[in-house]
Amino acid sequence: MKKTLICGALLAALASAHAFAGVGSDAGALMPAAQKIADPYQRGLAEGWLDIAERQDSHVLVSSVYNDMAAKALNNGRHFIDGSVPFQPVYGQKNWPPVETRGKWVKALQEIERTNQRAAQSPCRGEDAGRLSALTDEAWKEQDETHGTHWVHGWDAIERAQKLAQKVNADLDKCVPPPVVVAPVVAAPVAVPAVLAKPVRLSADALFDFDSAVLKPEGHREVELLAQQVRDSGAKLHVLKIDGYTDRFGSAAHNKALSLRRAQAVEKALEGSGVTADRFDVNGLGAAAPVKSCAGRKATAAVIACLAPNRRVEISAK
């Protein structure tokens, strides 16, 4: 009977060992791929889990539910290499060693956890921080495995993580966060309504009576028509430019003042009709920039009629 039990136990041990044969070699074969990962923290995670797979494969516990630790660690290494498999937790919960008998262990685990939290919040966390995260899980697996028993093991795993945590802390102490590059704020281009794609030229003779800056009824209708086209476009105007012009007859001062009052009258009418802009640029330019030249020094009816295109209000947007 005893012989049968011994043979059974031996066969179980051999079967368990055979089940995980090849995990260590698989981990070694994956290591070059892990070392090519660009992100240093993720590279450390992959390398850390592959190291654990190789280590755990060498001392599988026959009677433990953690016999699959090596396979899970290999799986997690592959997860961080290419994401082809989901991450698998290797412990059920964080079971702290009894402080009355393992106070040194508790203190070490607390320090390791603080380092992991610090690394998680740092823009400079690197390869060692990734390895530490994996080693910490291995240490918790050891504690969870023997929870509730007098046999508490896992100091080797804690000590590995503890030594690496010291290095990670030293690296974080020297860390200078990369400078924050603030991209220049570029104003989005302002859509200009089709009606204002080119300057709109309104005849001053149609808008105003002679030598007047008060809009006539037909002038109001013309400005309202333009305002409706701008409103219908839905465009938000940055600058709405309104320039008033006169013909060459009259003094320069009079013409500039009259052209400004006319431009201001058009501005007021546009605003009253619901046209908005970040800024209105209103100018009186008098007889500047004529669009038509007409012979004759005297203000005869014929010359005044010829010069009508110069008497205008121009509206443009940008």
GUKELUM-134601 format. One record per residue (C-alpha): y, x, z. Coordinates in steps of 0.5 Angstrom, whole numbers, always signed. Layout:
BEGIN
REC | Y | X | Z $
...
This chain:
BEGIN
REC | +0 | +0 | +0 $
REC | +5 | +6 | +2 $
REC | +3 | +9 | -5 $
REC | +5 | +3 | -9 $
REC | +12 | +2 | -5 $
REC | +13 | +10 | -6 $
REC | +11 | +9 | -14 $
REC | +15 | +3 | -15 $
REC | +21 | +6 | -12 $
REC | +20 | +12 | -16 $
REC | +20 | +8 | -22 $
REC | +26 | +4 | -20 $
REC | +30 | +11 | -19 $
REC | +28 | +13 | -26 $
REC | +29 | +7 | -29 $
REC | +36 | +7 | -26 $
REC | +37 | +14 | -28 $
REC | +35 | +13 | -35 $
REC | +40 | +7 | -36 $
REC | +46 | +11 | -35 $
REC | +43 | +17 | -39 $
REC | +48 | +19 | -44 $
REC | +54 | +16 | -41 $
REC | +56 | +23 | -39 $
REC | +55 | +26 | -46 $
REC | +59 | +20 | -49 $
REC | +65 | +21 | -44 $
REC | +65 | +29 | -46 $
REC | +65 | +26 | -54 $
REC | +71 | +22 | -53 $
REC | +75 | +27 | -49 $
REC | +78 | +30 | -56 $
REC | +80 | +23 | -58 $
REC | +84 | +22 | -51 $
REC | +87 | +28 | -51 $
REC | +91 | +26 | -58 $
REC | +94 | +20 | -54 $
REC | +101 | +21 | -55 $
REC | +104 | +17 | -49 $
REC | +102 | +22 | -43 $
REC | +101 | +17 | -38 $
REC | +96 | +13 | -42 $
REC | +93 | +20 | -44 $
REC | +92 | +21 | -37 $
REC | +89 | +15 | -35 $
REC | +84 | +16 | -41 $
REC | +82 | +23 | -39 $
REC | +82 | +21 | -32 $
REC | +77 | +15 | -33 $
REC | +72 | +20 | -37 $
REC | +72 | +25 | -32 $
REC | +70 | +19 | -27 $
REC | +65 | +17 | -32 $
REC | +62 | +24 | -32 $
REC | +62 | +25 | -25 $
REC | +59 | +18 | -23 $
REC | +54 | +19 | -28 $
REC | +51 | +25 | -24 $
REC | +50 | +22 | -18 $
REC | +48 | +14 | -19 $
REC | +46 | +11 | -13 $
REC | +39 | +7 | -14 $
REC | +40 | +2 | -9 $
REC | +47 | +0 | -10 $
REC | +51 | -5 | -14 $
REC | +55 | +1 | -16 $
REC | +50 | +3 | -21 $
REC | +54 | +1 | -27 $
REC | +60 | +5 | -24 $
REC | +59 | +11 | -30 $
REC | +59 | +6 | -35 $
REC | +65 | +2 | -33 $
REC | +69 | +8 | -32 $
REC | +67 | +10 | -39 $
REC | +69 | +3 | -42 $
REC | +76 | +4 | -38 $
REC | +77 | +11 | -42 $
REC | +75 | +8 | -48 $
REC | +80 | +2 | -47 $
REC | +86 | +7 | -46 $
REC | +84 | +11 | -52 $
REC | +84 | +5 | -57 $
REC | +84 | -2 | -54 $
REC | +77 | -4 | -57 $
REC | +74 | -6 | -50 $
REC | +77 | -10 | -44 $
REC | +79 | -6 | -38 $
REC | +74 | -7 | -32 $
REC | +75 | -6 | -25 $
REC | +71 | -2 | -21 $
REC | +72 | -5 | -14 $
REC | +72 | -12 | -11 $
REC | +78 | -10 | -6 $
REC | +81 | -5 | -2 $
REC | +77 | -4 | +4 $
REC | +81 | +1 | +9 $
REC | +76 | +5 | +13 $
REC | +76 | +4 | +20 $
REC | +83 | +7 | +23 $
REC | +79 | +9 | +30 $
REC | +74 | +13 | +26 $
REC | +77 | +15 | +20 $
REC | +85 | +15 | +21 $
REC | +86 | +21 | +17 $
REC | +83 | +18 | +11 $
REC | +87 | +12 | +12 $
REC | +93 | +16 | +12 $
REC | +91 | +20 | +6 $
REC | +90 | +13 | +2 $
REC | +97 | +11 | +4 $
REC | +100 | +17 | +2 $
REC | +96 | +16 | -5 $
REC | +98 | +9 | -6 $
REC | +106 | +11 | -4 $
REC | +105 | +16 | -10 $
REC | +102 | +11 | -15 $
REC | +108 | +6 | -13 $
REC | +113 | +12 | -14 $
REC | +110 | +14 | -21 $
REC | +110 | +7 | -23 $
REC | +118 | +6 | -22 $
REC | +119 | +13 | -25 $
REC | +121 | +14 | -33 $
REC | +118 | +21 | -32 $
REC | +111 | +19 | -30 $
REC | +106 | +24 | -34 $
REC | +99 | +25 | -35 $
REC | +98 | +27 | -28 $
REC | +100 | +21 | -26 $
REC | +95 | +17 | -30 $
REC | +90 | +21 | -28 $
REC | +92 | +20 | -21 $
REC | +91 | +12 | -22 $
REC | +84 | +13 | -24 $
REC | +82 | +17 | -19 $
REC | +85 | +12 | -14 $
REC | +81 | +7 | -16 $
REC | +75 | +11 | -15 $
REC | +77 | +12 | -8 $
REC | +77 | +5 | -7 $
REC | +70 | +4 | -10 $
REC | +68 | +9 | -5 $
REC | +71 | +5 | +1 $
REC | +69 | -2 | -2 $
REC | +62 | +0 | -3 $
REC | +60 | +2 | +4 $
REC | +65 | -3 | +7 $
REC | +62 | -6 | +14 $
REC | +57 | -1 | +15 $
REC | +57 | +5 | +19 $
REC | +56 | +10 | +14 $
REC | +63 | +11 | +11 $
REC | +63 | +16 | +5 $
REC | +68 | +18 | +0 $
REC | +72 | +23 | +3 $
REC | +71 | +28 | -4 $
REC | +74 | +22 | -8 $
REC | +80 | +21 | -3 $
REC | +81 | +29 | -3 $
REC | +81 | +29 | -10 $
REC | +87 | +24 | -11 $
REC | +90 | +27 | -5 $
REC | +91 | +34 | -8 $
REC | +93 | +31 | -15 $
REC | +98 | +26 | -11 $
REC | +102 | +32 | -8 $
REC | +102 | +35 | -15 $
REC | +105 | +28 | -18 $
REC | +110 | +28 | -13 $
REC | +113 | +35 | -14 $
REC | +113 | +33 | -21 $
REC | +117 | +27 | -20 $
REC | +122 | +31 | -15 $
REC | +124 | +35 | -21 $
REC | +124 | +29 | -26 $
REC | +131 | +28 | -29 $
REC | +131 | +22 | -33 $
REC | +132 | +22 | -40 $
REC | +139 | +20 | -42 $
REC | +141 | +13 | -43 $
REC | +143 | +13 | -51 $
REC | +148 | +7 | -51 $
REC | +148 | +5 | -59 $
REC | +155 | +3 | -61 $
REC | +157 | -4 | -61 $
REC | +158 | -6 | -68 $
REC | +162 | -12 | -69 $
REC | +158 | -17 | -74 $
REC | +161 | -18 | -81 $
REC | +165 | -25 | -81 $
REC | +163 | -30 | -86 $
REC | +169 | -31 | -90 $
REC | +169 | -38 | -93 $
REC | +168 | -39 | -100 $
REC | +175 | -42 | -101 $
REC | +178 | -36 | -98 $
REC | +174 | -31 | -101 $
REC | +180 | -29 | -105 $
REC | +187 | -30 | -103 $
REC | +189 | -38 | -103 $
REC | +196 | -38 | -106 $
REC | +200 | -45 | -105 $
REC | +206 | -46 | -109 $
REC | +212 | -47 | -104 $
REC | +216 | -52 | -109 $
REC | +210 | -56 | -107 $
REC | +210 | -55 | -100 $
REC | +217 | -55 | -98 $
REC | +224 | -58 | -101 $
REC | +229 | -53 | -103 $
REC | +231 | -48 | -98 $
REC | +227 | -52 | -93 $
REC | +221 | -50 | -88 $
REC | +219 | -57 | -86 $
REC | +213 | -59 | -90 $
REC | +213 | -65 | -95 $
REC | +208 | -70 | -94 $
REC | +205 | -68 | -100 $
REC | +205 | -61 | -97 $
REC | +201 | -63 | -91 $
REC | +196 | -66 | -96 $
REC | +195 | -60 | -99 $
REC | +194 | -56 | -93 $
REC | +190 | -61 | -90 $
REC | +185 | -60 | -96 $
REC | +185 | -53 | -95 $
REC | +183 | -54 | -88 $
REC | +178 | -59 | -89 $
REC | +174 | -54 | -94 $
REC | +175 | -48 | -88 $
REC | +172 | -53 | -83 $
REC | +166 | -55 | -88 $
REC | +164 | -48 | -89 $
REC | +163 | -47 | -81 $
REC | +165 | -40 | -81 $
REC | +168 | -37 | -75 $
REC | +174 | -33 | -78 $
REC | +176 | -26 | -75 $
REC | +183 | -26 | -78 $
REC | +187 | -31 | -82 $
REC | +193 | -28 | -85 $
REC | +199 | -32 | -88 $
REC | +204 | -29 | -92 $
REC | +210 | -33 | -94 $
REC | +214 | -30 | -100 $
REC | +221 | -33 | -104 $
REC | +224 | -31 | -111 $
REC | +229 | -26 | -112 $
REC | +235 | -30 | -111 $
REC | +239 | -30 | -104 $
REC | +240 | -24 | -99 $
REC | +234 | -20 | -97 $
REC | +235 | -22 | -90 $
REC | +235 | -30 | -92 $
REC | +229 | -29 | -96 $
REC | +225 | -26 | -91 $
REC | +227 | -31 | -85 $
REC | +226 | -37 | -90 $
REC | +219 | -34 | -92 $
REC | +217 | -33 | -85 $
REC | +219 | -40 | -83 $
REC | +215 | -43 | -88 $
REC | +209 | -38 | -87 $
REC | +209 | -41 | -79 $
REC | +209 | -48 | -82 $
REC | +203 | -47 | -85 $
REC | +200 | -44 | -79 $
REC | +202 | -49 | -75 $
REC | +199 | -55 | -80 $
REC | +192 | -51 | -81 $
REC | +191 | -50 | -73 $
REC | +193 | -58 | -72 $
REC | +188 | -59 | -77 $
REC | +182 | -56 | -73 $
REC | +182 | -49 | -77 $
REC | +181 | -43 | -71 $
REC | +181 | -36 | -72 $
REC | +181 | -30 | -67 $
REC | +188 | -28 | -69 $
REC | +193 | -31 | -74 $
REC | +197 | -25 | -78 $
REC | +203 | -29 | -80 $
REC | +209 | -25 | -84 $
REC | +215 | -27 | -88 $
REC | +215 | -22 | -94 $
REC | +221 | -25 | -98 $
REC | +222 | -23 | -105 $
REC | +217 | -17 | -104 $
REC | +210 | -17 | -109 $
REC | +213 | -22 | -114 $
REC | +207 | -24 | -119 $
REC | +212 | -26 | -125 $
REC | +218 | -22 | -128 $
REC | +223 | -27 | -131 $
REC | +229 | -24 | -135 $
REC | +236 | -27 | -133 $
REC | +241 | -25 | -127 $
REC | +243 | -32 | -126 $
REC | +240 | -37 | -122 $
REC | +240 | -42 | -128 $
REC | +235 | -48 | -128 $
REC | +230 | -44 | -133 $
REC | +230 | -38 | -129 $
REC | +229 | -41 | -123 $
REC | +223 | -45 | -126 $
REC | +220 | -39 | -129 $
REC | +220 | -35 | -122 $
REC | +216 | -41 | -119 $
REC | +210 | -37 | -118 $
REC | +213 | -32 | -114 $
REC | +215 | -38 | -109 $
REC | +209 | -38 | -105 $
REC | +205 | -38 | -99 $
REC | +198 | -34 | -99 $
REC | +192 | -35 | -94 $
REC | +187 | -30 | -94 $
REC | +181 | -29 | -89 $
REC | +177 | -23 | -86 $
